[in-house]
Amino acid sequence: METLHEDELWKISYNPSKNYIKTEWTGKALSDQDFDVKTQLIIQFMEQYQPKAFLADAAKFNYVIIPEKQDWHNGILFPIFKKVGLGKMAIITPEDFFSQISIKQAYDEEYDFATQYFASEEEAMKWLEV
């Protein structure tokens, strides 16, 4: 895995041999601005690397995505997923119930890629087949 960006909130990596991007959150609470910046970074790296799969390890995601932020997030991020031809997204669900619900609501629509939720990275990787 090649680390693309890392700080106290998360790490985003790319696996060139298996062509997928992975985000992993540290558990530190995000502000609205942090969420916006991280979403923009995902867009930047999706356009640059054009992965076919995305693994969002949100087990320690510490942010509740309110409906307005969900709409904004989906409106700018999902067109990029379509543009690069993303095939699958695996999401490791957060430990925090409210963060878990907000993430599931954010991805609770029909898109041009398959999305599944998992309790572990091992299960997610099997499903992604990467």
N, C-alpha and C positions, 0 to 999 in steps of 0.2 A: 504494500500500500504506500502510495506517495501522499504525504501530508500536504494539503493545499493551503490550509489556514488553521491555526490553533490559538486559542486564548483561554481565559478563565471560564468562559461560558460553553465552549464546544470545540470540536475538532471536525474538520471536513477533509476527507481523503478520497483518492482516486486509485482504482486498481486497473492499470492499463492492460494487463493480460486477460482480465475477465470483463473489462469495460463496464465498471459500475462505480458509482459515487456513494460514499457512506458519510452520514452525519452522526455524531455522537455527542450528546449533551452531558455536561458535568454535574448538573444538579443545582448550580447557582441560579438564583431567580433572575429572569430577564425583565427588562423594562420594555415598554412599547417600542422605543427607539432601537433597542437591541434586536428585537424581533424583526423590525423593518430592515435593519442593516444585514442581518443574517439571511433574510429572504433574498435581498439583492445580491449577496455573495453566491447563494445557490444558483441564481440566474446566471451570473457571470461564469461560474464553473460549468454549468450545464451547456451553455453556448460554446465554451472553449473546448470541452472534452467530448461532448455529445454521447454520453453513456446510454446504454440500452437498458440498464437497471439502476435502481436507486434503493439504498438501504438506509432508512431513517431509524437510528437507534434512539428512541425517545424514552427509554426506561427511566432516565433521570431528568426528563424535560420538565422544567419548573416555570411554566407560564400558562395561563388560561387564555385561550384565543377567543375573544369576544366575537359575536356575529359580524360586526363591521370589519374587524381585522381578518376574519375568515374570508369574507367577500373580497377584500383587497388582495390578500394572499393568493387566493384562487385565480383572481382576475389577471394577475401579472405572472404568476408562476406556471400555471397549467398550460397556457399557450406556448411557453418555452418547452415544456415536456413534449407537447405535440410536435413542435417544430423540429426537435432533435430526434424524434422517433422513439421516445422512451417506451419500453414494452411492459415493464413490471416495476411496481413499488412495494417494498415490504416495510412494514412499520412495526417496530418493537414497542409495545404500548407502555406508557408511563406508569410508574408506581402510584402517583397521585391520581385519585379518582377524577377530580375536576379537570386536570390537565388531559387525562385519558379521554374523557367525554368531549372536550373541546377539539382534540385532534381528530377523533372519529367524526365529529360534525363537520370539520373542515374538509374531510375527504369523502363525505357522504353524498356524492353525486356520481353521475356516469361520465367517464372520461375515456380517452382513446388508449388507456393503459390499464392493466390489471392491478388492483390493490388488495393486499391482504394484511391482516394484523396478527402478530405473533407475541408469545411470551418470552422467547429466547432467540438469540442470534443464530443458533444452530438450526432451528426450525425455519427461520427466515431464509437462511442461505440455501437450504435444501429446496425450498419453494422457488427461489430466484434461479436456481440451477446455474450458479456462477462459481 
